[in-house]
Amino acid sequence: MKLLKACKKTVKWFSFAFTAVFLVVMLTPVANWLAAPLLEAESAQQKADLIAVLGGGAYANGVLGSASNERLIKGVLLYREARAPKIMFTGGSVVGIKAKLGHTVLGSNSVLEGRFTEAGLMRDIAVGMGVPAVDCLAEDKSLSTFENLRNLKAYMEREGLKTATLVSSPLHMKRTALTAKKLGIDFTLAPAFDATMNKTTPIARVHLMRDVLWEYTALGLYWIRGQI
């Protein structure tokens, strides 16, 4: 009986604490404050040897996720501004969230090949938007930010390229920059459109907090592994 009462009390206090935290996230700008240190300003405009657009996810039916779409558009705009002669899209097989998390968090290599690749989907859309196919490259073997940039560096070394403009989502730029620096890539940053501080509705703040917590977790994992 005492154990049952203790369990009920624990559940009660846990529910209270969870509700309180949830309300704080929804009704205050705490998620925006936590997001601010992750943001990186766009580098001053300058030409590079290559624009690299990091994959941001896609669905199994071959539809790009919102992050990948935002990054794709930013990369194409930079190309049209003649910021680099070629554009590379990075991202391997489109697989389920469970498999991708297993690869990213646990380092699992048991990731099944998907029907599509993020890089291939973005490249095809870019070509459809008028970017010459000869200027569109696809690095379709990587399944994490570290692999994106490691494979990018290998390509640059093979081709004798010196500089790259890195395109990703605003919250992802800190990890991108730290990883690229660790790998010794000479880079500039070009984050996609940033609406982080304008996410002020309750639901938007909840989604932002989810993304912020993921990024801090990923930064911790990368630090532990010596990847940043």
Buried (B, 14 or more C-beta within 10 A) or exposed (E): EEEEEEEEEEEEEEEEEEEEEEEEBBEEBBBBEBBEEBBBEBBEEEEBBBBBBBBBBBEEEBEBBEBBBBBBBBBBBBBEEEBBEBBBBBBBBBBEEEBBEBBBEEEEEEBEEBEBBBBBBBBBBBBEEEBEEEBBBBBBBBBBBBBBBBBBBEBBEEEEBEBBBBBBBBBBBBBBBBBBEBBEBBBBBBBBEBEBBEBEEEEBBBEBBEBBEBBBEBBEBBEEEEBB
